[in-house]
Amino acid sequence: MALKLNPITFQSRKYTPFSLPPMASLRSPKFVVASVLNSGPKEVENVKKPFSPPLEVHVQVTHSMPPQKIELFKNLEDWAEQNILVHLKPVEKCWQPQDFLPDPASEGFHDQDPRTENSPYLGFIYTSFQERATFISHGNTARHAKEHGDIKLAQICGTIASDEKRHETAYTKIVEKLFEIDPDGTILALADMMKKKISMPAHLMYDGRDNNLFEHFSAVTQRLGVYTAKDYADILEFLVGRWKVEELTGLSGEGRKAQDYVCGLTPRNQTAGGKIAKQGQTNTGHAI
Ligand SMILES: [Fe+2]
């Protein structure tokens, strides 16, 4: 079966590991962790209840793809079948995110918009970042669990971390390919995403009691070293290197500006306490 890489297909393959918006598959761990932190079976049951975010959410912007961009993604289908499907595990061997998610039909569920604006470029950049962040945070959580003697939890987090690593590999490969076939469009999308900051939907997590749950959760992850502002900056540096952003050539004037902007955000181009670290401070924990 061919892997469809056109935007229409993205919309319909909700729960596969590499699907795009509405991004149901990207949200699962956040709610589970939020509930576990507040512990007790009562709170875990809340996962299944309709989700009601306590915070105001922004208006979602969407774009339609011009025909040449749709064609570009259609032409990637054979490449994706050869290069991306190899990272899939058999579905029967995988836990399914929907087993742990709030009902997608519930009120407020789709308000958790990661600002990918219906664009596959933004979507694949966002997921590249997010999968690496969850790989790091679950790996760190596994380490903590092991240090404190909870071997089973360490194994669970280790399993999730390795899944996240596979996802990261797949998404970063796709963005690498996009840089190859459409460097201008991709660098503009990367700059756009970084300006918006990689804000992940966990900022809307809610246990029914604590209106500042995310802030409290984020402070704990930062303090314990599970996911920190430095991790955020390091992920950007890693991806910029992985996609060879500094070496891109043949860009338009706008593309070169976007390239300069993105490269200027990386830690090695920043002084200590620079912009990206500050950005990270407001985003730590979002990916967890
Ligand atoms: Fe993932």
Boltz pocket constraint, residues with backbone or C-beta under 6 A from the ligand:
constraints:
  - pocket:
      binder: B
      contacts: [[A, 17], [A, 25], [A, 131], [A, 134], [A, 163], [A, 164], [A, 167]]
      max_distance: 6.0
